[in-house]
Amino acid sequence: QKEVEQNSGPLSVPEGAIASLNCTYSDRGSQSFFWYRQYSGKSPELIMFIYSNGDKEDGRFTAQLNKASQYVSLLIRDSQPSDSATYLCAVREGEVRFGAGTRLTVKP
Amino acid sequence: DTGVSQNPRHKITKRGQNVTFRCDPISEHNRLYWYRQTLGQGPEFLTYFQNEAQLEKSRLLSDRFSAERPKGSFSTLEIQRTEQGDSAMYLCASSPPAGSSYNEQFFGPGTRLTVL
């Protein structure tokens, strides 16, 4: 069974801090990695995707991928209360598999 | 509106009834996915279409579930003889053809099913 694992949280950080979200996956053949944000009662929306080892930055978000360690992370700098949501890690090798998500709360 | 659309948004049914959901993907996207999501869990893959061909189906999917995409555009997901355990959010997503400059999925708003 191919697995995508995330800490369920909740992760709580103060406003302005860096939030660090982690994800591990079991399938070494995975090629594409995605982070989605999901607000309560809403559908997932894509934040970042990364295909190559290393870091990828987009505004306040940085995705980090280490295929050797089968690890992908998302850093959110200058966290805002509006970032409070569940963050889903998704991995594609053929079909796309999602982790259970990490619930992030940013406290003003 | 050029996003993925799903209908109905909410469905309440009695146990044993059949239900059908519809998904209209983004027009240039030839790949379409169905997922199920329950509270506190990530989306669970159900099935995948490329154009009109159903290429993958979850081994965990009951034979009460069937999906079609007859013309390679919209798709329907039918659940026969619904059970209370089928209560969930059913999400549809689409993505462009393989080899495109991006291959991420875009999700519709979902259909929330409640089985009484």
Interface residues (C-beta under 8 A of the other chain):
Chain A: V4 Q6 S8 S32 F34 Y36 K42 S43 P44 E45 L46 F49 L88 A90 R92 G94 E95 V96 R97 F98 G99 A100 G101
Chain B: Y33 Y35 G40 Q41 G42 P43 E44 F45 Y48 E56 M89 L91 Y102 N103 E104 Q105 F106 F107 G108 P109 G110
